[in-house]
Amino acid sequence: MLRPIKELLKTWCVIFSTLFILPLCIHTAEARDLQGRLGLGYNSEFANYSRTNGIPGVSIKYGLTRDLAGELVVGMNTATPTNSVTAVKAFKNVFYETNLNFYFMLGAGLLSAESRTGFEMLGGMGAEFFIPGVESLGFSMETGGSLNNISGSFALQTIGVSFLNAGIHFYF
């Protein structure tokens, strides 16, 4: 009768130590520190994610501090129909993993598409992933909301963009 209780107790001790004590022994992960690093790449989040004939923009991203970064996006197409984007984004890192930085972001830009001009503001959260061993190449994914008037009236939209639109940056 006591033997099954001892086995059960032993099993619970193993489970308890695995779930509660082992995580305390693991070292915290250091995030990818981008302070003072300049990233060159692209971002087509402003001009492309829901409109046809959009244009990706060339992007310059700079790590101001360990927690803050800024980005400038400029893109244009002189073919018919003409399109352009000039935008800025700000990032605040809130959670760090070894090869992944989670952040909140805000952005604003001036857009032109098919002889219309307007603005777009966006906000949300995202993550930038770095492939282990390739620390200079960052892939961004973002989700949130957008307010724009490029169609002639105000449109509030949800956004969810992969690295194909949120951008890829090579950091120097």
N, C-alpha and C positions, 0 to 999 in steps of 0.2 A: 504494500500500500504506500509506503514512504518512497519507494524507488520512483514511481511515475511522477510524484510531486517534486522530487529532486531533479529529475530530468527536465520537467517543465520550468522549474526555477532557473536551472542552468541555461536553458534556451532563452528565457526572458532576459537574463543577465547579458548574454551575447548580443541580443537585439538592442538592448538599452545602451550598451557600450558602443555599439556600431553607430546607432542613430544620434546619440547625444554627446558622447565623449570624444569620438574620433574627429568630428568637425572642429572641435576646439583646438586640436593639435595641428590642423592644417594651417599653413601660413596664408595670409591674405595675399591676393593677387595684385600685382602692380599693373596699372593701366599703361597704354601707349602714351608717353609724354610727348606732346606735339608743341610744347612751348618754344617759341622762336623758330619754328620750322615753317617753311613756305611750301605749299602744295599747289601743283599745277595739274589741271584736269578739265573736266567738263561738268555741266549741270544743265539738264533740259527740263527741270521741274517746272519752271515758270512758263515756258513757251510750248511745251510738248505734251503734257500728260493727258489732256482731254481734248485738244484741238487738232484738226488736220492741218497740214502744211506748217507745222511749228518748226522751230529751229533750235538746236542745242546751242548753249552758250559756252564759251571758253571761261574757265573758272580759276580764280586765284584764291586760295584759302591760307590763312595765316593764324598760327597759334599765339595769341596775345599772352596768355598765362596757361597754367596747367588746366584750368577750368574754363577759360573763355577763348573763343576763336571767332574770326570774321571771314566773310567770303564776298568777293566781287564777281559778278557774272555778266558777261557781255557777249551777245551773239547777233548775227545779222545774215540776211539773205536778200540779195539784190534782184534775184529772178522774180518773175511774176507768178504768184502774188508775193509782194515784198513782206518780210517779217523781220522784227528785231526785238531784242530784250536787253535791258540794262537793269541789274538788280543787285541788292546787297542782302546778306544773311548774317545773323549772329547766332552763336552756339554757346550753350552753357552745359558742360559735362556734369552729370549728376550721379553716375554709377560707373564703376570701372571693373573691367575684367582684364585678363592678361593680354588678349589680342582683340579686345572689343571695348569701345567707349560708348556708353549710352548718354544721350544729351537731349535737352530741350532746344528748340530753334524758333526764331522769328525771321521773317523776310519780307521785303517790299521791292517791287520793281515796276518799271515802265515798259509797256508792251505795245507793239504795233503788229497788226495782222490784217491783210486784205484791205488796206486803206482805212483802217480803224485804229485808233490809239486808245489806250486805257492804262489802268494800273492793276496790280495784284498784290495783296498782302496774304501771307500765309504764316501759320504757326502750328507747332506740334512737337513731336518727339521723334528721335531716330537713333540709329546705331551706326558706327563706323567699324568695320571688320578688317583686321589685318591678318593675312595668311602667315602662319608661323614660318620663320626663316626669310620672309619677304617683308620686312618691317617698314619699308618706305612706300608701300602701295596700299591705299585705303579704299574700301568699297562701302558706300553709304546706302542706307535704306531708311525711309521716313514715312510717317503717317501723321495726319492731323486734319486741319481745315484750311480753306482758302476763300478769300473774298476778292472778286474781280469784276470789272465792268467792261471788258473787251468786247462783249457782244452787244453793247449799247445800253444794257440794263445791269443792275447789280446781281451777281450770282454768288451764292454761298454754297460751297462744295466741300465734301470730304475728300481727302487725298490719301493715297497709299502708293508709294513709289519704290521700286526696287533700285538697285545700284545702276540699272540701265538708264534711269532718269534722275535719280538723286545724285549720282555722280561717282566718279572714280578719280582719285588724286594721287599723284606721285609726289612724295615729300622729299625735299632737299635738306 
